[in-house]
Amino acid sequence: MCRLYLRVYEGKVNIKSFKPSYTGWLRVPLFSSGILLYKHLFDRVYRHLIIEGLDVETAKSAVNSLRDILKSKVEELKIRDEDVVCVEIEYEIADSVVSWKSGTLKLTLYKPIEELKEIIKERDRLLAENRELKEKINSIKERLKGVIDSISRMLEEI
């Protein structure tokens, strides 16, 4: 028996074939969400796992574990439900338990150009503010060095 996988990537169609071996199927399953709204991601994962042949409870627990894995990235990138994302992650199914390989997680976030312009503007403002603060710190350092020199001269005179 041989499973065929059809995958469209960058406009090209790849057909991957995995043949059975002595130890089982020679494949590393990869979940690829495609480009979709973040709020639809976990529904897509759930449907993918059901198609893979998992029961409902196992699929739900796998979705929850993936949600936990993504939680820190979602907070870091400030992803909202309306944002467009693409997620790829490898996983293993052993004894009807899904284990996600968090080291293989690839999360791509797509933002509208207007939001990117705002983010770049904010970054530039913060960089300019940072430069000003560094200049102030350097001038205060120089003044403190002058004060220290004055005090040391006074102490030498005494």
Backbone hydrogen bonds, N-H to C=O, Kabsch-Sander energy under -0.5 kcal/mol:
donor,donor_aa,acceptor,acceptor_aa,energy
3,R,18,F,-1.4
5,Y,16,K,-2.6
7,R,5,Y,-0.5
7,R,14,N,-2.5
9,Y,7,R,-0.6
9,Y,12,K,-2.7
12,K,9,Y,-1.9
14,N,7,R,-3.0
14,N,12,K,-0.6
16,K,5,Y,-2.7
16,K,14,N,-0.6
18,F,3,R,-1.8
19,K,17,S,-0.5
21,S,24,G,-2.5
24,G,21,S,-0.7
26,L,19,K,-0.9
27,R,25,W,-1.4
31,F,89,I,-3.1
32,S,30,L,-0.6
33,S,87,V,-2.9
36,L,34,G,-0.6
36,L,85,V,-2.3
38,Y,83,D,-2.7
39,K,81,D,-1.7
40,H,37,L,-1.7
41,L,38,Y,-1.5
42,F,38,Y,-0.5
44,R,40,H,-1.8
45,V,41,L,-2.1
46,Y,42,F,-2.3
47,R,43,D,-2.4
48,H,44,R,-2.3
49,L,45,V,-2.4
50,I,46,Y,-2.1
51,I,47,R,-2.3
52,E,48,H,-1.7
53,G,50,I,-1.4
54,L,49,L,-2.0
59,A,55,D,-2.3
60,K,56,V,-2.5
61,S,57,E,-2.4
62,A,58,T,-2.2
63,V,59,A,-2.3
64,N,60,K,-2.2
65,S,61,S,-2.2
66,L,62,A,-2.2
67,R,63,V,-2.4
68,D,64,N,-2.0
69,I,65,S,-1.9
70,L,66,L,-2.5
71,K,67,R,-1.1
72,S,68,D,-0.5
74,V,70,L,-2.7
75,E,71,K,-2.2
76,E,72,S,-2.6
77,L,73,K,-2.7
78,K,74,V,-0.7
79,I,74,V,-2.2
83,D,80,R,-1.4
84,V,110,Y,-1.1
85,V,36,L,-3.0
86,C,108,T,-1.9
88,E,106,K,-2.2
89,I,31,F,-2.1
90,E,101,K,-0.5
91,Y,29,P,-2.0
92,E,99,S,-2.1
94,A,92,E,-0.6
94,A,97,V,-2.4
97,V,94,A,-1.0
99,S,92,E,-2.7
99,S,97,V,-0.5
100,W,98,V,-0.5
101,K,90,E,-2.8
102,S,100,W,-1.2
104,T,101,K,-2.2
105,L,102,S,-1.3
106,K,88,E,-2.8
108,T,86,C,-2.9
108,T,106,K,-0.5
110,Y,84,V,-3.2
111,K,109,L,-0.5
116,L,112,P,-1.9
117,K,113,I,-2.5
118,E,114,E,-2.1
119,I,115,E,-2.5
120,I,116,L,-2.7
121,K,117,K,-2.5
122,E,118,E,-2.5
123,R,119,I,-2.5
124,D,120,I,-2.6
125,R,121,K,-2.3
126,L,122,E,-2.4
127,L,123,R,-2.5
128,A,124,D,-2.3
129,E,125,R,-2.4
130,N,126,L,-2.4
131,R,127,L,-2.3
132,E,128,A,-2.3
133,L,129,E,-2.3
134,K,130,N,-2.3
135,E,131,R,-2.3
136,K,132,E,-2.4
137,I,133,L,-2.5
138,N,134,K,-2.5
139,S,135,E,-2.3
140,I,136,K,-2.4
141,K,137,I,-2.3
142,E,138,N,-2.2
143,R,139,S,-2.2
144,L,140,I,-2.6
145,K,141,K,-2.4
146,G,142,E,-2.1
147,V,143,R,-2.4
148,I,144,L,-2.8
149,D,145,K,-2.5
150,S,146,G,-2.4
151,I,147,V,-2.6
152,S,148,I,-2.6
153,R,149,D,-2.2
154,M,150,S,-2.3
155,L,151,I,-2.5
156,E,152,S,-1.8
157,E,153,R,-1.9
158,I,154,M,-1.6
